[in-house]
Amino acid sequence: MNIIITGATGFVGRNLIPVLLKNQHQITIVGRSVHKINNIFKENITRLSWSQLNQISPDDFDVIINLAGENIAQNRWTKRSKKLIKESRVNSTMKIVTWCLTAKTKKPHLYNASAIGIYGLQQSGDNLSFTQTESASISFDKPRDFLSEVGQAWENAAMPAVNANFPVTFMRFAVVLKRHEGILKKLELPFSLGLGSVLGDGQQAFTWIHIDDLIRAILFLIDHPEIIGAVNLSAPECISQKSFSEILAHAMHRPLFLKMPARMIKILFGQMGEELLLGGQNVYPERLKQLGFKFLYPNLHLALAHEMK
């Protein structure tokens, strides 16, 4: 298939594109910097800046994968950084949808990134007993927190394509696990030094997915174009943050005896700490399971044992 991808230089894109190329797909990457794309990808792909997007036609593509968006956990959230996090997702989605709607002969399938944060934070202590699936009711005009605000605005930006009867799949990502990437990159050093810690009371839900299963799930969706609407891309196991820390420490053969009080997290990280570190969502991949998708890493012990071996 002929596939166009935005946000390809990010964590997910860098792991997805080699697999798509191995499967003989033709790839076009759109990004802010062609130079950055060239530095990351040496393969035979087409590279375009956003300003060059209108020089090509959506009629030439079968699939659009929109992954663009600023890293949500890069820095402490300020008014400016929150604006950038939200607008980077909304604006890129609006650009790709506007371009998509110029199609004249066919309707390429849009696979739009989203996140499980759209469901809103659940209260610590209660969130492991209440599971969110794709059928959960979401009040799109009443975000419960910043993460749900971002998720709702992100998906709303793609609604013109849905309303024009283009096939659109919303890929709601959980926390993605891969060594030297994402959250594990931030945790490897303190845990390797025996300084890993339980955050707050440790009862907040931690919903995750191994990078290999995430990439396989995206390929699964592409191979099944009849799947539209929201799909949770998460492992079928949700655990507490305390359990996550214990399993990670065990996989790294290190002790876990430290605790970081919620008050300290709020002082150090502000709203980002409250939502990303002290909050959580218990999310289940109901649609993937019903459709027969098989996980390589259905539990965290397997996933971290593989990554930390």
PAGU-942400 format. One record per residue (C-alpha): x, y negated, z negated. Coordinates in Angstrom, 3 decimals, m for minus. Example, Ala and Ser with C-alpha at 12.3 -4.5 7.8 and 13.67 -1.06 7.14 Angstrom:
BEGIN
+----------+----------+----------+
:        X :        Y :        Z :
+----------+----------+----------+
:   12.300 :    4.500 :   m7.800 :
:   13.670 :    1.060 :   m7.140 :
+----------+----------+----------+
END
This chain:
BEGIN
+----------+----------+----------+
:        X :        Y :        Z :
+----------+----------+----------+
:    0.000 :    0.000 :    0.000 :
:    0.942 :   m3.631 :    0.408 :
:    1.105 :   m5.157 :   m3.086 :
:    1.690 :   m8.732 :   m4.223 :
:    2.814 :   m9.346 :   m7.808 :
:    3.073 :  m12.476 :   m9.942 :
:    5.014 :  m12.622 :  m13.199 :
:    7.259 :   m9.823 :  m11.951 :
:   10.363 :  m11.038 :  m13.788 :
:    8.770 :  m10.416 :  m17.186 :
:    9.034 :   m7.304 :  m19.354 :
:    6.235 :   m5.339 :  m17.668 :
:    7.036 :   m6.452 :  m14.129 :
:   10.707 :   m5.494 :  m14.387 :
:    9.683 :   m1.961 :  m15.356 :
:    6.755 :   m1.682 :  m12.927 :
:    8.370 :   m2.741 :   m9.658 :
:   11.026 :    0.027 :   m9.438 :
:    8.272 :    2.624 :   m9.879 :
:    6.069 :    1.017 :   m7.215 :
:    9.024 :    0.968 :   m4.811 :
:    9.799 :    4.601 :   m5.589 :
:    6.194 :    5.381 :   m4.638 :
:    6.780 :    3.760 :   m1.235 :
:    4.647 :    0.645 :   m1.781 :
:    5.537 :   m2.594 :   m0.005 :
:    6.172 :   m5.345 :   m2.576 :
:    5.900 :   m9.129 :   m2.409 :
:    6.852 :  m11.089 :   m5.521 :
:    5.588 :  m14.594 :   m6.244 :
:    7.265 :  m16.638 :   m8.968 :
:    8.437 :  m20.047 :  m10.065 :
:   12.051 :  m19.351 :   m9.091 :
:   13.114 :  m17.332 :   m6.055 :
:   16.654 :  m17.526 :   m7.397 :
:   15.594 :  m15.774 :  m10.615 :
:   13.738 :  m13.122 :   m8.620 :
:   16.886 :  m12.521 :   m6.534 :
:   18.990 :  m12.148 :   m9.681 :
:   16.698 :   m9.486 :  m11.137 :
:   15.631 :   m7.529 :   m8.061 :
:   18.133 :   m6.357 :   m5.468 :
:   15.690 :   m4.040 :   m3.704 :
:   14.052 :   m4.575 :   m0.330 :
:   11.171 :   m6.813 :   m1.363 :
:    9.691 :  m10.100 :   m0.163 :
:   10.305 :  m13.067 :   m2.466 :
:    8.157 :  m16.206 :   m2.521 :
:    7.760 :  m19.276 :   m4.698 :
:    4.282 :  m20.372 :   m5.763 :
:    4.489 :  m23.215 :   m3.261 :
:    4.920 :  m20.660 :   m0.458 :
:    1.867 :  m18.590 :   m1.418 :
:   m0.444 :  m20.284 :    1.098 :
:    1.946 :  m19.371 :    3.899 :
:    0.722 :  m15.774 :    3.715 :
:   m2.767 :  m14.291 :    3.909 :
:   m4.552 :  m12.126 :    1.313 :
:   m5.904 :  m10.138 :    4.272 :
:   m2.452 :   m8.546 :    4.513 :
:   m2.599 :   m7.082 :    1.009 :
:   m4.375 :   m4.172 :   m0.634 :
:   m3.562 :   m4.980 :   m4.248 :
:   m2.797 :   m8.094 :   m6.291 :
:   m1.184 :   m7.622 :   m9.714 :
:   m1.179 :  m10.802 :  m11.803 :
:    1.197 :  m10.585 :  m14.772 :
:    2.182 :  m14.243 :  m15.030 :
:    2.285 :  m15.947 :  m18.418 :
:    4.686 :  m17.365 :  m21.006 :
:    5.995 :  m15.066 :  m23.740 :
:    3.505 :  m15.363 :  m26.585 :
:    6.013 :  m14.439 :  m29.309 :
:    9.081 :  m16.325 :  m28.116 :
:    8.915 :  m19.216 :  m30.573 :
:    6.922 :  m20.615 :  m33.476 :
:    3.592 :  m21.885 :  m32.178 :
:    3.400 :  m25.641 :  m31.856 :
:    0.663 :  m27.632 :  m30.187 :
:    2.857 :  m27.835 :  m27.088 :
:    3.815 :  m24.144 :  m27.026 :
:    0.208 :  m23.025 :  m27.499 :
:   m0.815 :  m25.242 :  m24.591 :
:    1.925 :  m23.685 :  m22.447 :
:    0.993 :  m20.124 :  m23.454 :
:   m2.629 :  m20.677 :  m22.499 :
:   m2.150 :  m22.805 :  m19.403 :
:    0.564 :  m20.554 :  m17.937 :
:   m1.942 :  m17.696 :  m17.865 :
:   m4.996 :  m19.668 :  m16.808 :
:   m3.268 :  m21.729 :  m14.118 :
:   m1.488 :  m18.780 :  m12.491 :
:   m4.731 :  m16.801 :  m12.467 :
:   m6.627 :  m19.704 :  m10.940 :
:   m3.944 :  m20.095 :   m8.254 :
:   m3.944 :  m16.420 :   m7.296 :
:   m7.767 :  m16.259 :   m7.319 :
:   m8.089 :  m19.401 :   m5.192 :
:   m5.661 :  m17.882 :   m2.703 :
:   m7.448 :  m14.525 :   m2.874 :
:  m10.788 :  m16.140 :   m2.004 :
:   m9.397 :  m17.295 :    1.354 :
:   m9.464 :  m13.682 :    2.564 :
:  m11.457 :  m13.268 :    5.766 :
:  m11.296 :   m9.590 :    6.687 :
:  m11.030 :   m7.697 :    3.388 :
:  m11.109 :   m8.082 :   m0.357 :
:   m7.861 :   m7.039 :   m2.041 :
:   m8.192 :   m5.522 :   m5.509 :
:   m7.075 :   m7.890 :   m8.278 :
:   m5.482 :   m6.291 :  m11.327 :
:   m5.324 :   m9.130 :  m13.818 :
:   m3.300 :   m8.871 :  m17.007 :
:   m5.102 :   m9.584 :  m20.251 :
:   m4.549 :   m8.540 :  m23.855 :
:   m6.341 :   m6.786 :  m26.690 :
:   m6.177 :  m10.078 :  m28.581 :
:   m9.364 :  m10.970 :  m26.702 :
:  m11.326 :   m8.931 :  m29.270 :
:  m10.313 :  m11.252 :  m32.092 :
:   m8.369 :  m10.520 :  m35.255 :
:   m9.800 :   m8.038 :  m37.720 :
:   m9.488 :   m8.395 :  m41.469 :
:   m6.572 :   m6.516 :  m43.015 :
:   m7.785 :   m3.453 :  m44.885 :
:  m10.940 :   m3.094 :  m42.814 :
:   m9.466 :   m2.972 :  m39.340 :
:   m8.324 :    0.655 :  m39.386 :
:  m11.892 :    1.832 :  m39.924 :
:  m13.469 :   m0.257 :  m37.150 :
:  m12.408 :    0.526 :  m33.595 :
:  m12.810 :   m1.833 :  m30.635 :
:  m13.475 :   m0.365 :  m27.192 :
:  m14.180 :   m1.957 :  m23.822 :
:  m17.900 :   m1.919 :  m24.629 :
:  m17.381 :   m4.266 :  m27.599 :
:  m19.426 :   m7.443 :  m27.437 :
:  m17.267 :  m10.539 :  m26.923 :
:  m18.695 :  m14.035 :  m27.401 :
:  m16.826 :  m15.706 :  m24.566 :
:  m17.878 :  m19.160 :  m25.713 :
:  m16.792 :  m18.629 :  m29.323 :
:  m13.143 :  m17.519 :  m29.651 :
:  m12.341 :  m16.346 :  m33.173 :
:   m8.658 :  m17.330 :  m33.149 :
:   m5.916 :  m18.480 :  m30.772 :
:   m5.264 :  m15.017 :  m29.344 :
:   m8.922 :  m14.482 :  m28.485 :
:   m9.077 :  m18.013 :  m27.072 :
:   m6.185 :  m17.214 :  m24.739 :
:   m7.645 :  m13.855 :  m23.715 :
:  m11.060 :  m15.292 :  m22.986 :
:   m9.698 :  m18.202 :  m20.947 :
:   m7.399 :  m15.796 :  m19.075 :
:  m10.221 :  m13.486 :  m18.015 :
:  m12.609 :  m16.369 :  m17.327 :
:  m10.101 :  m17.766 :  m14.844 :
:  m10.579 :  m14.647 :  m12.705 :
:  m14.370 :  m14.762 :  m12.748 :
:  m14.678 :  m16.618 :   m9.390 :
:  m13.226 :  m13.472 :   m7.784 :
:  m15.706 :  m11.285 :   m9.665 :
:  m18.582 :  m13.550 :   m8.618 :
:  m17.437 :  m13.317 :   m4.998 :
:  m17.633 :   m9.496 :   m5.270 :
:  m13.892 :   m8.896 :   m5.162 :
:  m12.870 :   m5.798 :   m7.121 :
:  m11.262 :   m7.043 :  m10.345 :
:   m9.759 :   m4.951 :  m13.135 :
:   m8.800 :   m6.622 :  m16.423 :
:   m5.828 :   m4.798 :  m17.934 :
:   m5.977 :   m5.481 :  m21.672 :
:   m2.448 :   m4.754 :  m22.893 :
:   m1.604 :   m3.612 :  m26.400 :
:    1.871 :   m4.216 :  m27.890 :
:    4.285 :   m2.587 :  m25.434 :
:    7.148 :   m0.516 :  m26.834 :
:   10.529 :   m0.098 :  m25.159 :
:   13.985 :   m0.216 :  m26.695 :
:   15.824 :   m3.518 :  m26.119 :
:   12.568 :   m5.127 :  m24.937 :
:    9.629 :   m6.939 :  m26.538 :
:    8.928 :   m6.312 :  m30.207 :
:   11.524 :   m3.532 :  m30.522 :
:   14.235 :   m5.923 :  m29.322 :
:   13.377 :   m8.245 :  m32.218 :
:   13.279 :   m5.412 :  m34.779 :
:   16.286 :   m3.304 :  m33.762 :
:   18.934 :   m5.412 :  m35.511 :
:   17.251 :   m5.851 :  m38.922 :
:   16.123 :   m2.217 :  m39.004 :
:   19.572 :   m0.967 :  m37.934 :
:   21.035 :   m2.890 :  m40.893 :
:   18.501 :   m1.369 :  m43.274 :
:   16.673 :   m4.697 :  m43.510 :
:   13.378 :   m3.626 :  m42.003 :
:   10.367 :   m4.648 :  m44.032 :
:    6.653 :   m4.196 :  m44.526 :
:    4.816 :   m7.398 :  m43.615 :
:    2.222 :   m8.684 :  m46.060 :
:    0.155 :   m5.844 :  m47.483 :
:    1.038 :   m3.697 :  m44.451 :
:   m2.586 :   m2.716 :  m43.848 :
:   m3.064 :   m4.778 :  m40.681 :
:   m3.837 :   m2.730 :  m37.567 :
:   m1.045 :   m2.113 :  m35.074 :
:   m2.245 :   m1.066 :  m31.614 :
:    0.547 :   m0.183 :  m29.213 :
:    1.476 :    1.616 :  m25.985 :
:    4.775 :    3.049 :  m24.736 :
:    6.110 :    1.339 :  m21.613 :
:    6.082 :    4.596 :  m19.628 :
:    2.389 :    5.118 :  m20.370 :
:    1.628 :    1.484 :  m19.540 :
:    3.278 :    1.800 :  m16.114 :
:    1.589 :    5.150 :  m15.503 :
:   m1.771 :    3.645 :  m16.495 :
:   m1.341 :    0.781 :  m14.012 :
:   m0.512 :    3.293 :  m11.257 :
:   m3.528 :    5.347 :  m12.326 :
:   m5.784 :    2.313 :  m11.953 :
:   m4.328 :    1.495 :   m8.539 :
:   m4.933 :    5.083 :   m7.430 :
:   m8.552 :    4.795 :   m8.612 :
:   m9.810 :    1.521 :   m7.074 :
:  m13.346 :    2.316 :   m8.177 :
:  m12.296 :    1.375 :  m11.731 :
:  m13.190 :   m2.268 :  m12.242 :
:  m13.905 :   m4.422 :  m15.277 :
:  m12.049 :   m4.249 :  m18.591 :
:   m9.666 :   m1.390 :  m19.382 :
:   m7.746 :   m1.135 :  m22.663 :
:   m4.139 :   m0.192 :  m21.986 :
:   m3.258 :    1.140 :  m25.407 :
:   m2.247 :    4.441 :  m26.939 :
:   m5.091 :    6.538 :  m28.419 :
:   m3.589 :    6.017 :  m31.886 :
:   m3.801 :    2.881 :  m33.993 :
:   m1.777 :    2.758 :  m37.195 :
:   m1.106 :    0.273 :  m39.985 :
:    1.843 :   m2.099 :  m39.824 :
:    3.295 :   m0.314 :  m42.848 :
:    3.151 :    3.030 :  m41.034 :
:    4.747 :    1.475 :  m37.956 :
:    7.657 :    0.179 :  m40.053 :
:    8.070 :    3.532 :  m41.806 :
:    8.093 :    5.478 :  m38.531 :
:   10.530 :    3.032 :  m36.910 :
:   12.889 :    3.189 :  m39.905 :
:   12.739 :    6.994 :  m39.826 :
:   13.432 :    7.080 :  m36.060 :
:   16.482 :    4.863 :  m36.642 :
:   17.611 :    6.909 :  m39.668 :
:   17.455 :    3.873 :  m41.922 :
:   15.736 :    3.172 :  m45.258 :
:   12.680 :    0.978 :  m45.652 :
:   12.379 :   m0.683 :  m49.034 :
:   11.821 :   m4.373 :  m48.320 :
:    8.531 :   m6.248 :  m48.288 :
:    7.917 :   m9.711 :  m46.866 :
:    5.032 :  m11.439 :  m48.646 :
:    2.292 :  m12.938 :  m46.509 :
:    3.011 :  m16.358 :  m48.004 :
:    6.616 :  m16.240 :  m46.788 :
:    5.537 :  m15.177 :  m43.285 :
:    3.142 :  m18.120 :  m43.100 :
:    5.890 :  m20.507 :  m44.196 :
:    8.431 :  m19.144 :  m41.712 :
:    6.222 :  m18.553 :  m38.683 :
:    3.067 :  m20.598 :  m39.214 :
:    0.018 :  m19.674 :  m37.158 :
:    2.038 :  m17.287 :  m35.007 :
:    2.936 :  m15.304 :  m38.119 :
:   m0.665 :  m15.270 :  m39.337 :
:   m2.040 :  m13.921 :  m36.064 :
:    0.782 :  m11.777 :  m34.637 :
:    2.335 :  m10.445 :  m37.838 :
:   m0.419 :  m10.500 :  m40.455 :
:   m3.389 :   m9.910 :  m38.138 :
:   m4.258 :   m7.082 :  m35.807 :
:   m6.833 :   m5.267 :  m33.726 :
:   m7.784 :   m1.585 :  m33.859 :
:   m8.319 :   m0.876 :  m30.166 :
:   m9.007 :    2.432 :  m28.422 :
:   m8.514 :    3.190 :  m24.690 :
:  m11.986 :    4.650 :  m24.231 :
:  m12.202 :    4.188 :  m20.466 :
:   m8.759 :    5.667 :  m19.749 :
:   m9.575 :    8.703 :  m21.888 :
:  m12.978 :    9.179 :  m20.253 :
:  m11.404 :    8.917 :  m16.806 :
:   m8.923 :   11.682 :  m17.598 :
:   m5.699 :    9.713 :  m18.034 :
:   m3.072 :   11.767 :  m19.888 :
:   m0.691 :    9.989 :  m22.249 :
:    2.948 :   11.055 :  m22.454 :
:    3.201 :    9.413 :  m25.885 :
:   m0.152 :    9.638 :  m27.671 :
:    1.394 :    9.050 :  m31.102 :
:    4.062 :    6.720 :  m32.428 :
:    6.360 :    9.462 :  m33.727 :
:    6.820 :   10.740 :  m30.165 :
:    7.199 :    7.267 :  m28.689 :
:    9.844 :    6.028 :  m31.120 :
:   11.701 :    9.325 :  m31.257 :
:   12.071 :    9.026 :  m27.474 :
:   13.176 :    5.385 :  m27.585 :
:   15.609 :    5.672 :  m30.494 :
:   17.280 :    8.955 :  m29.599 :
+----------+----------+----------+
END
